[in-house]
Amino acid sequence: MSKAQHNDVRESAAVSPNWRAGVFVVIQIVVVVLLAAGYDLPTTLAVVVGTGLAAGHVIRQVFGPLLPGREAR
């Protein structure tokens, strides 16, 4: 693959920098909903952290080769 083709592939797989802000907003909404539902703070934080770690692992395995700055496996 030529360098130009390689750059085109990386640019097409680029992720918008706003996705992190979106993830942060979703996490905050989940925390507020769980607290409003009556869960205590340690349980709420444990649920959010555990879910975030699991989701991060799945996203890395599925989309890892497509993310910029990573070599395809």
PDB file of N, CA, C and O in Angstrom:
ATOM      1  N   MET A   1       0.859  -1.173   0.000  1.00  0.00           N
ATOM      2  CA  MET A   1       0.000   0.000   0.000  1.00  0.00           C
ATOM      3  C   MET A   1       0.896   1.224   0.000  1.00  0.00           C
ATOM      4  O   MET A   1       1.832   1.325   0.793  1.00  0.00           O
ATOM      5  N   SER A   2       0.602   2.145  -0.892  1.00  0.00           N
ATOM      6  CA  SER A   2       1.412   3.355  -0.959  1.00  0.00           C
ATOM      7  C   SER A   2       1.111   4.253   0.237  1.00  0.00           C
ATOM      8  O   SER A   2       0.109   4.084   0.932  1.00  0.00           O
ATOM      9  N   LYS A   3       2.004   5.206   0.455  1.00  0.00           N
ATOM     10  CA  LYS A   3       1.836   6.118   1.583  1.00  0.00           C
ATOM     11  C   LYS A   3       0.559   6.944   1.440  1.00  0.00           C
ATOM     12  O   LYS A   3      -0.120   7.200   2.434  1.00  0.00           O
ATOM     13  N   ALA A   4       0.222   7.367   0.212  1.00  0.00           N
ATOM     14  CA  ALA A   4      -1.002   8.151  -0.015  1.00  0.00           C
ATOM     15  C   ALA A   4      -2.238   7.325   0.322  1.00  0.00           C
ATOM     16  O   ALA A   4      -3.173   7.823   0.948  1.00  0.00           O
ATOM     17  N   GLN A   5      -2.240   6.053  -0.099  1.00  0.00           N
ATOM     18  CA  GLN A   5      -3.373   5.189   0.221  1.00  0.00           C
ATOM     19  C   GLN A   5      -3.470   4.966   1.723  1.00  0.00           C
ATOM     20  O   GLN A   5      -4.566   4.957   2.283  1.00  0.00           O
ATOM     21  N   HIS A   6      -2.329   4.786   2.374  1.00  0.00           N
ATOM     22  CA  HIS A   6      -2.305   4.570   3.819  1.00  0.00           C
ATOM     23  C   HIS A   6      -2.875   5.786   4.541  1.00  0.00           C
ATOM     24  O   HIS A   6      -3.652   5.634   5.484  1.00  0.00           O
ATOM     25  N   ASN A   7      -2.501   6.989   4.111  1.00  0.00           N
ATOM     26  CA  ASN A   7      -3.023   8.208   4.734  1.00  0.00           C
ATOM     27  C   ASN A   7      -4.522   8.348   4.508  1.00  0.00           C
ATOM     28  O   ASN A   7      -5.244   8.785   5.405  1.00  0.00           O
ATOM     29  N   ASP A   8      -5.001   7.981   3.314  1.00  0.00           N
ATOM     30  CA  ASP A   8      -6.435   8.047   3.036  1.00  0.00           C
ATOM     31  C   ASP A   8      -7.212   7.111   3.952  1.00  0.00           C
ATOM     32  O   ASP A   8      -8.280   7.467   4.451  1.00  0.00           O
ATOM     33  N   VAL A   9      -6.679   5.925   4.171  1.00  0.00           N
ATOM     34  CA  VAL A   9      -7.343   4.967   5.053  1.00  0.00           C
ATOM     35  C   VAL A   9      -7.392   5.511   6.469  1.00  0.00           C
ATOM     36  O   VAL A   9      -8.425   5.422   7.132  1.00  0.00           O
ATOM     37  N   ARG A  10      -6.290   6.073   6.940  1.00  0.00           N
ATOM     38  CA  ARG A  10      -6.263   6.608   8.305  1.00  0.00           C
ATOM     39  C   ARG A  10      -7.221   7.779   8.455  1.00  0.00           C
ATOM     40  O   ARG A  10      -7.881   7.903   9.487  1.00  0.00           O
ATOM     41  N   GLU A  11      -7.311   8.646   7.444  1.00  0.00           N
ATOM     42  CA  GLU A  11      -8.217   9.791   7.521  1.00  0.00           C
ATOM     43  C   GLU A  11      -9.670   9.344   7.491  1.00  0.00           C
ATOM     44  O   GLU A  11     -10.507   9.933   8.175  1.00  0.00           O
ATOM     45  N   SER A  12      -9.985   8.324   6.720  1.00  0.00           N
ATOM     46  CA  SER A  12     -11.371   7.865   6.654  1.00  0.00           C
ATOM     47  C   SER A  12     -11.784   7.170   7.941  1.00  0.00           C
ATOM     48  O   SER A  12     -12.972   7.115   8.256  1.00  0.00           O
ATOM     49  N   ALA A  13     -10.823   6.640   8.691  1.00  0.00           N
ATOM     50  CA  ALA A  13     -11.129   5.950   9.941  1.00  0.00           C
ATOM     51  C   ALA A  13     -11.041   6.882  11.138  1.00  0.00           C
ATOM     52  O   ALA A  13     -11.254   6.451  12.271  1.00  0.00           O
ATOM     53  N   ALA A  14     -10.731   8.147  10.907  1.00  0.00           N
ATOM     54  CA  ALA A  14     -10.582   9.086  12.016  1.00  0.00           C
ATOM     55  C   ALA A  14     -11.905   9.257  12.753  1.00  0.00           C
ATOM     56  O   ALA A  14     -12.984   9.249  12.160  1.00  0.00           O
ATOM     57  N   VAL A  15     -11.779   9.412  14.063  1.00  0.00           N
ATOM     58  CA  VAL A  15     -12.948   9.563  14.922  1.00  0.00           C
ATOM     59  C   VAL A  15     -13.046  11.022  15.327  1.00  0.00           C
ATOM     60  O   VAL A  15     -12.036  11.658  15.626  1.00  0.00           O
ATOM     61  N   SER A  16     -14.247  11.548  15.338  1.00  0.00           N
ATOM     62  CA  SER A  16     -14.467  12.932  15.733  1.00  0.00           C
ATOM     63  C   SER A  16     -14.026  13.136  17.176  1.00  0.00           C
ATOM     64  O   SER A  16     -14.300  12.286  18.023  1.00  0.00           O
ATOM     65  N   PRO A  17     -13.346  14.246  17.480  1.00  0.00           N
ATOM     66  CA  PRO A  17     -12.910  14.475  18.859  1.00  0.00           C
ATOM     67  C   PRO A  17     -14.074  14.736  19.806  1.00  0.00           C
ATOM     68  O   PRO A  17     -13.890  14.711  21.023  1.00  0.00           O
ATOM     69  N   ASN A  18     -15.258  14.984  19.276  1.00  0.00           N
ATOM     70  CA  ASN A  18     -16.411  15.249  20.127  1.00  0.00           C
ATOM     71  C   ASN A  18     -17.011  13.986  20.732  1.00  0.00           C
ATOM     72  O   ASN A  18     -17.886  14.087  21.593  1.00  0.00           O
ATOM     73  N   TRP A  19     -16.576  12.810  20.316  1.00  0.00           N
ATOM     74  CA  TRP A  19     -17.151  11.589  20.855  1.00  0.00           C
ATOM     75  C   TRP A  19     -16.843  11.450  22.333  1.00  0.00           C
ATOM     76  O   TRP A  19     -17.647  10.889  23.078  1.00  0.00           O
ATOM     77  N   ARG A  20     -15.696  11.948  22.776  1.00  0.00           N
ATOM     78  CA  ARG A  20     -15.351  11.860  24.198  1.00  0.00           C
ATOM     79  C   ARG A  20     -16.289  12.706  25.041  1.00  0.00           C
ATOM     80  O   ARG A  20     -16.688  12.297  26.130  1.00  0.00           O
ATOM     81  N   ALA A  21     -16.639  13.873  24.547  1.00  0.00           N
ATOM     82  CA  ALA A  21     -17.589  14.722  25.267  1.00  0.00           C
ATOM     83  C   ALA A  21     -18.948  14.036  25.336  1.00  0.00           C
ATOM     84  O   ALA A  21     -19.626  14.102  26.362  1.00  0.00           O
ATOM     85  N   GLY A  22     -19.342  13.389  24.270  1.00  0.00           N
ATOM     86  CA  GLY A  22     -20.610  12.656  24.266  1.00  0.00           C
ATOM     87  C   GLY A  22     -20.624  11.522  25.265  1.00  0.00           C
ATOM     88  O   GLY A  22     -21.621  11.309  25.955  1.00  0.00           O
ATOM     89  N   VAL A  23     -19.521  10.790  25.349  1.00  0.00           N
ATOM     90  CA  VAL A  23     -19.414   9.702  26.323  1.00  0.00           C
ATOM     91  C   VAL A  23     -19.482  10.256  27.737  1.00  0.00           C
ATOM     92  O   VAL A  23     -20.146   9.677  28.597  1.00  0.00           O
ATOM     93  N   PHE A  24     -18.811  11.358  27.985  1.00  0.00           N
ATOM     94  CA  PHE A  24     -18.829  11.971  29.313  1.00  0.00           C
ATOM     95  C   PHE A  24     -20.248  12.382  29.701  1.00  0.00           C
ATOM     96  O   PHE A  24     -20.663  12.171  30.841  1.00  0.00           O
ATOM     97  N   VAL A  25     -20.987  12.960  28.771  1.00  0.00           N
ATOM     98  CA  VAL A  25     -22.368  13.376  29.051  1.00  0.00           C
ATOM     99  C   VAL A  25     -23.237  12.162  29.366  1.00  0.00           C
ATOM    100  O   VAL A  25     -24.047  12.206  30.292  1.00  0.00           O
ATOM    101  N   VAL A  26     -23.079  11.089  28.610  1.00  0.00           N
ATOM    102  CA  VAL A  26     -23.862   9.879  28.865  1.00  0.00           C
ATOM    103  C   VAL A  26     -23.546   9.325  30.249  1.00  0.00           C
ATOM    104  O   VAL A  26     -24.456   8.921  30.972  1.00  0.00           O
ATOM    105  N   ILE A  27     -22.273   9.301  30.626  1.00  0.00           N
ATOM    106  CA  ILE A  27     -21.890   8.815  31.952  1.00  0.00           C
ATOM    107  C   ILE A  27     -22.527   9.668  33.037  1.00  0.00           C
ATOM    108  O   ILE A  27     -23.031   9.134  34.026  1.00  0.00           O
ATOM    109  N   GLN A  28     -22.514  10.975  32.868  1.00  0.00           N
ATOM    110  CA  GLN A  28     -23.118  11.860  33.865  1.00  0.00           C
ATOM    111  C   GLN A  28     -24.620  11.623  33.974  1.00  0.00           C
ATOM    112  O   GLN A  28     -25.170  11.644  35.075  1.00  0.00           O
ATOM    113  N   ILE A  29     -25.280  11.400  32.859  1.00  0.00           N
ATOM    114  CA  ILE A  29     -26.718  11.125  32.883  1.00  0.00           C
ATOM    115  C   ILE A  29     -26.997   9.827  33.627  1.00  0.00           C
ATOM    116  O   ILE A  29     -27.933   9.760  34.423  1.00  0.00           O
ATOM    117  N   VAL A  30     -26.198   8.799  33.378  1.00  0.00           N
ATOM    118  CA  VAL A  30     -26.378   7.515  34.061  1.00  0.00           C
ATOM    119  C   VAL A  30     -26.187   7.681  35.561  1.00  0.00           C
ATOM    120  O   VAL A  30     -26.953   7.118  36.344  1.00  0.00           O
ATOM    121  N   VAL A  31     -25.187   8.439  35.974  1.00  0.00           N
ATOM    122  CA  VAL A  31     -24.955   8.671  37.403  1.00  0.00           C
ATOM    123  C   VAL A  31     -26.163   9.352  38.028  1.00  0.00           C
ATOM    124  O   VAL A  31     -26.627   8.932  39.088  1.00  0.00           O
ATOM    125  N   VAL A  32     -26.670  10.381  37.398  1.00  0.00           N
ATOM    126  CA  VAL A  32     -27.824  11.111  37.944  1.00  0.00           C
ATOM    127  C   VAL A  32     -29.049  10.205  38.023  1.00  0.00           C
ATOM    128  O   VAL A  32     -29.776  10.229  39.016  1.00  0.00           O
ATOM    129  N   VAL A  33     -29.281   9.404  36.979  1.00  0.00           N
ATOM    130  CA  VAL A  33     -30.441   8.508  36.976  1.00  0.00           C
ATOM    131  C   VAL A  33     -30.321   7.470  38.087  1.00  0.00           C
ATOM    132  O   VAL A  33     -31.295   7.209  38.793  1.00  0.00           O
ATOM    133  N   LEU A  34     -29.144   6.879  38.250  1.00  0.00           N
ATOM    134  CA  LEU A  34     -28.972   5.876  39.304  1.00  0.00           C
ATOM    135  C   LEU A  34     -29.120   6.489  40.692  1.00  0.00           C
ATOM    136  O   LEU A  34     -29.731   5.884  41.573  1.00  0.00           O
ATOM    137  N   LEU A  35     -28.574   7.668  40.892  1.00  0.00           N
ATOM    138  CA  LEU A  35     -28.726   8.333  42.190  1.00  0.00           C
ATOM    139  C   LEU A  35     -30.190   8.691  42.440  1.00  0.00           C
ATOM    140  O   LEU A  35     -30.677   8.546  43.562  1.00  0.00           O
ATOM    141  N   ALA A  36     -30.890   9.153  41.419  1.00  0.00           N
ATOM    142  CA  ALA A  36     -32.307   9.492  41.571  1.00  0.00           C
ATOM    143  C   ALA A  36     -33.150   8.247  41.832  1.00  0.00           C
ATOM    144  O   ALA A  36     -34.195   8.326  42.477  1.00  0.00           O
ATOM    145  N   ALA A  37     -32.695   7.095  41.330  1.00  0.00           N
ATOM    146  CA  ALA A  37     -33.422   5.845  41.540  1.00  0.00           C
ATOM    147  C   ALA A  37     -33.207   5.286  42.938  1.00  0.00           C
ATOM    148  O   ALA A  37     -33.846   4.306  43.321  1.00  0.00           O
ATOM    149  N   GLY A  38     -32.318   5.899  43.698  1.00  0.00           N
ATOM    150  CA  GLY A  38     -32.142   5.481  45.084  1.00  0.00           C
ATOM    151  C   GLY A  38     -30.886   4.689  45.381  1.00  0.00           C
ATOM    152  O   GLY A  38     -30.695   4.243  46.513  1.00  0.00           O
ATOM    153  N   TYR A  39     -30.029   4.504  44.399  1.00  0.00           N
ATOM    154  CA  TYR A  39     -28.772   3.805  44.662  1.00  0.00           C
ATOM    155  C   TYR A  39     -27.832   4.730  45.421  1.00  0.00           C
ATOM    156  O   TYR A  39     -27.847   5.945  45.221  1.00  0.00           O
ATOM    157  N   ASP A  40     -27.009   4.146  46.300  1.00  0.00           N
ATOM    158  CA  ASP A  40     -26.040   4.973  47.016  1.00  0.00           C
ATOM    159  C   ASP A  40     -24.860   5.297  46.098  1.00  0.00           C
ATOM    160  O   ASP A  40     -24.672   4.660  45.061  1.00  0.00           O
ATOM    161  N   LEU A  41     -24.079   6.284  46.491  1.00  0.00           N
ATOM    162  CA  LEU A  41     -22.992   6.777  45.637  1.00  0.00           C
ATOM    163  C   LEU A  41     -21.944   5.709  45.324  1.00  0.00           C
ATOM    164  O   LEU A  41     -21.560   5.581  44.161  1.00  0.00           O
ATOM    165  N   PRO A  42     -21.456   4.924  46.315  1.00  0.00           N
ATOM    166  CA  PRO A  42     -20.451   3.904  45.967  1.00  0.00           C
ATOM    167  C   PRO A  42     -20.967   2.870  44.958  1.00  0.00           C
ATOM    168  O   PRO A  42     -20.234   2.463  44.056  1.00  0.00           O
ATOM    169  N   THR A  43     -22.213   2.451  45.108  1.00  0.00           N
ATOM    170  CA  THR A  43     -22.777   1.486  44.159  1.00  0.00           C
ATOM    171  C   THR A  43     -22.893   2.102  42.771  1.00  0.00           C
ATOM    172  O   THR A  43     -22.576   1.459  41.770  1.00  0.00           O
ATOM    173  N   THR A  44     -23.344   3.336  42.718  1.00  0.00           N
ATOM    174  CA  THR A  44     -23.482   4.032  41.438  1.00  0.00           C
ATOM    175  C   THR A  44     -22.137   4.163  40.739  1.00  0.00           C
ATOM    176  O   THR A  44     -22.023   3.890  39.544  1.00  0.00           O
ATOM    177  N   LEU A  45     -21.122   4.580  41.484  1.00  0.00           N
ATOM    178  CA  LEU A  45     -19.795   4.730  40.882  1.00  0.00           C
ATOM    179  C   LEU A  45     -19.231   3.390  40.431  1.00  0.00           C
ATOM    180  O   LEU A  45     -18.585   3.308  39.387  1.00  0.00           O
ATOM    181  N   ALA A  46     -19.472   2.333  41.216  1.00  0.00           N
ATOM    182  CA  ALA A  46     -18.989   1.004  40.835  1.00  0.00           C
ATOM    183  C   ALA A  46     -19.655   0.528  39.546  1.00  0.00           C
ATOM    184  O   ALA A  46     -18.999  -0.044  38.675  1.00  0.00           O
ATOM    185  N   VAL A  47     -20.956   0.767  39.431  1.00  0.00           N
ATOM    186  CA  VAL A  47     -21.675   0.365  38.218  1.00  0.00           C
ATOM    187  C   VAL A  47     -21.149   1.128  37.009  1.00  0.00           C
ATOM    188  O   VAL A  47     -20.901   0.539  35.957  1.00  0.00           O
ATOM    189  N   VAL A  48     -20.980   2.428  37.159  1.00  0.00           N
ATOM    190  CA  VAL A  48     -20.525   3.257  36.033  1.00  0.00           C
ATOM    191  C   VAL A  48     -19.099   2.892  35.625  1.00  0.00           C
ATOM    192  O   VAL A  48     -18.807   2.775  34.435  1.00  0.00           O
ATOM    193  N   VAL A  49     -18.219   2.712  36.594  1.00  0.00           N
ATOM    194  CA  VAL A  49     -16.824   2.368  36.278  1.00  0.00           C
ATOM    195  C   VAL A  49     -16.745   0.985  35.641  1.00  0.00           C
ATOM    196  O   VAL A  49     -16.051   0.803  34.640  1.00  0.00           O
ATOM    197  N   GLY A  50     -17.443   0.020  36.205  1.00  0.00           N
ATOM    198  CA  GLY A  50     -17.425  -1.332  35.646  1.00  0.00           C
ATOM    199  C   GLY A  50     -17.968  -1.382  34.234  1.00  0.00           C
ATOM    200  O   GLY A  50     -17.397  -2.031  33.357  1.00  0.00           O
ATOM    201  N   THR A  51     -19.069  -0.696  34.022  1.00  0.00           N
ATOM    202  CA  THR A  51     -19.662  -0.654  32.688  1.00  0.00           C
ATOM    203  C   THR A  51     -18.747   0.067  31.707  1.00  0.00           C
ATOM    204  O   THR A  51     -18.598  -0.359  30.562  1.00  0.00           O
ATOM    205  N   GLY A  52     -18.138   1.156  32.154  1.00  0.00           N
ATOM    206  CA  GLY A  52     -17.219   1.901  31.294  1.00  0.00           C
ATOM    207  C   GLY A  52     -16.004   1.081  30.898  1.00  0.00           C
ATOM    208  O   GLY A  52     -15.575   1.114  29.744  1.00  0.00           O
ATOM    209  N   LEU A  53     -15.448   0.343  31.857  1.00  0.00           N
ATOM    210  CA  LEU A  53     -14.289  -0.500  31.546  1.00  0.00           C
ATOM    211  C   LEU A  53     -14.659  -1.611  30.568  1.00  0.00           C
ATOM    212  O   LEU A  53     -13.915  -1.891  29.628  1.00  0.00           O
ATOM    213  N   ALA A  54     -15.800  -2.236  30.789  1.00  0.00           N
ATOM    214  CA  ALA A  54     -16.238  -3.303  29.887  1.00  0.00           C
ATOM    215  C   ALA A  54     -16.511  -2.754  28.490  1.00  0.00           C
ATOM    216  O   ALA A  54     -16.113  -3.359  27.494  1.00  0.00           O
ATOM    217  N   ALA A  55     -17.187  -1.614  28.416  1.00  0.00           N
ATOM    218  CA  ALA A  55     -17.480  -1.013  27.112  1.00  0.00           C
ATOM    219  C   ALA A  55     -16.195  -0.590  26.406  1.00  0.00           C
ATOM    220  O   ALA A  55     -16.068  -0.759  25.194  1.00  0.00           O
ATOM    221  N   GLY A  56     -15.248  -0.044  27.157  1.00  0.00           N
ATOM    222  CA  GLY A  56     -13.969   0.346  26.568  1.00  0.00           C
ATOM    223  C   GLY A  56     -13.226  -0.838  25.984  1.00  0.00           C
ATOM    224  O   GLY A  56     -12.626  -0.739  24.914  1.00  0.00           O
ATOM    225  N   HIS A  57     -13.267  -1.964  26.694  1.00  0.00           N
ATOM    226  CA  HIS A  57     -12.599  -3.168  26.205  1.00  0.00           C
ATOM    227  C   HIS A  57     -13.250  -3.659  24.907  1.00  0.00           C
ATOM    228  O   HIS A  57     -12.559  -4.012  23.952  1.00  0.00           O
ATOM    229  N   VAL A  58     -14.572  -3.678  24.886  1.00  0.00           N
ATOM    230  CA  VAL A  58     -15.282  -4.133  23.688  1.00  0.00           C
ATOM    231  C   VAL A  58     -15.004  -3.202  22.513  1.00  0.00           C
ATOM    232  O   VAL A  58     -14.742  -3.662  21.402  1.00  0.00           O
ATOM    233  N   ILE A  59     -15.061  -1.903  22.754  1.00  0.00           N
ATOM    234  CA  ILE A  59     -14.811  -0.933  21.682  1.00  0.00           C
ATOM    235  C   ILE A  59     -13.390  -1.070  21.156  1.00  0.00           C
ATOM    236  O   ILE A  59     -13.168  -0.997  19.947  1.00  0.00           O
ATOM    237  N   ARG A  60     -12.420  -1.268  22.055  1.00  0.00           N
ATOM    238  CA  ARG A  60     -11.028  -1.420  21.627  1.00  0.00           C
ATOM    239  C   ARG A  60     -10.858  -2.670  20.776  1.00  0.00           C
ATOM    240  O   ARG A  60     -10.122  -2.648  19.790  1.00  0.00           O
ATOM    241  N   GLN A  61     -11.527  -3.759  21.142  1.00  0.00           N
ATOM    242  CA  GLN A  61     -11.401  -4.993  20.374  1.00  0.00           C
ATOM    243  C   GLN A  61     -12.084  -4.884  19.006  1.00  0.00           C
ATOM    244  O   GLN A  61     -11.584  -5.409  18.011  1.00  0.00           O
ATOM    245  N   VAL A  62     -13.218  -4.205  18.969  1.00  0.00           N
ATOM    246  CA  VAL A  62     -13.974  -4.121  17.718  1.00  0.00           C
ATOM    247  C   VAL A  62     -13.402  -3.059  16.783  1.00  0.00           C
ATOM    248  O   VAL A  62     -13.203  -3.308  15.594  1.00  0.00           O
ATOM    249  N   PHE A  63     -13.139  -1.873  17.332  1.00  0.00           N
ATOM    250  CA  PHE A  63     -12.738  -0.748  16.494  1.00  0.00           C
ATOM    251  C   PHE A  63     -11.254  -0.421  16.587  1.00  0.00           C
ATOM    252  O   PHE A  63     -10.794   0.500  15.912  1.00  0.00           O
ATOM    253  N   GLY A  64     -10.501  -1.135  17.389  1.00  0.00           N
ATOM    254  CA  GLY A  64      -9.083  -0.850  17.582  1.00  0.00           C
ATOM    255  C   GLY A  64      -8.287  -0.722  16.299  1.00  0.00           C
ATOM    256  O   GLY A  64      -7.527   0.234  16.144  1.00  0.00           O
ATOM    257  N   PRO A  65      -8.441  -1.664  15.372  1.00  0.00           N
ATOM    258  CA  PRO A  65      -7.674  -1.543  14.123  1.00  0.00           C
ATOM    259  C   PRO A  65      -8.067  -0.330  13.284  1.00  0.00           C
ATOM    260  O   PRO A  65      -7.299   0.085  12.417  1.00  0.00           O
ATOM    261  N   LEU A  66      -9.237   0.244  13.521  1.00  0.00           N
ATOM    262  CA  LEU A  66      -9.697   1.374  12.718  1.00  0.00           C
ATOM    263  C   LEU A  66      -9.339   2.722  13.321  1.00  0.00           C
ATOM    264  O   LEU A  66      -9.381   3.740  12.631  1.00  0.00           O
ATOM    265  N   LEU A  67      -8.987   2.740  14.606  1.00  0.00           N
ATOM    266  CA  LEU A  67      -8.709   4.011  15.264  1.00  0.00           C
ATOM    267  C   LEU A  67      -7.390   4.592  14.783  1.00  0.00           C
ATOM    268  O   LEU A  67      -6.441   3.846  14.540  1.00  0.00           O
ATOM    269  N   PRO A  68      -7.312   5.907  14.642  1.00  0.00           N
ATOM    270  CA  PRO A  68      -6.072   6.526  14.176  1.00  0.00           C
ATOM    271  C   PRO A  68      -4.945   6.315  15.176  1.00  0.00           C
ATOM    272  O   PRO A  68      -5.163   6.292  16.387  1.00  0.00           O
ATOM    273  N   GLY A  69      -3.744   6.161  14.649  1.00  0.00           N
ATOM    274  CA  GLY A  69      -2.586   5.998  15.517  1.00  0.00           C
ATOM    275  C   GLY A  69      -2.328   4.562  15.922  1.00  0.00           C
ATOM    276  O   GLY A  69      -1.401   4.295  16.687  1.00  0.00           O
ATOM    277  N   ARG A  70      -3.121   3.644  15.431  1.00  0.00           N
ATOM    278  CA  ARG A  70      -2.920   2.229  15.749  1.00  0.00           C
ATOM    279  C   ARG A  70      -2.642   1.473  14.450  1.00  0.00           C
ATOM    280  O   ARG A  70      -3.221   1.761  13.402  1.00  0.00           O
ATOM    281  N   GLU A  71      -1.771   0.535  14.549  1.00  0.00           N
ATOM    282  CA  GLU A  71      -1.513  -0.327  13.406  1.00  0.00           C
ATOM    283  C   GLU A  71      -2.544  -1.446  13.408  1.00  0.00           C
ATOM    284  O   GLU A  71      -2.950  -1.911  14.474  1.00  0.00           O
ATOM    285  N   ALA A  72      -2.967  -1.880  12.241  1.00  0.00           N
ATOM    286  CA  ALA A  72      -3.926  -2.978  12.144  1.00  0.00           C
ATOM    287  C   ALA A  72      -3.282  -4.244  12.682  1.00  0.00           C
ATOM    288  O   ALA A  72      -2.092  -4.493  12.486  1.00  0.00           O
ATOM    289  N   ARG A  73      -4.087  -5.027  13.355  1.00  0.00           N
ATOM    290  CA  ARG A  73      -3.559  -6.269  13.945  1.00  0.00           C
ATOM    291  C   ARG A  73      -3.617  -7.392  12.967  1.00  0.00           C
ATOM    292  O   ARG A  73      -3.216  -8.511  13.288  1.00  0.00           O
TER     293      ARG A  73
END
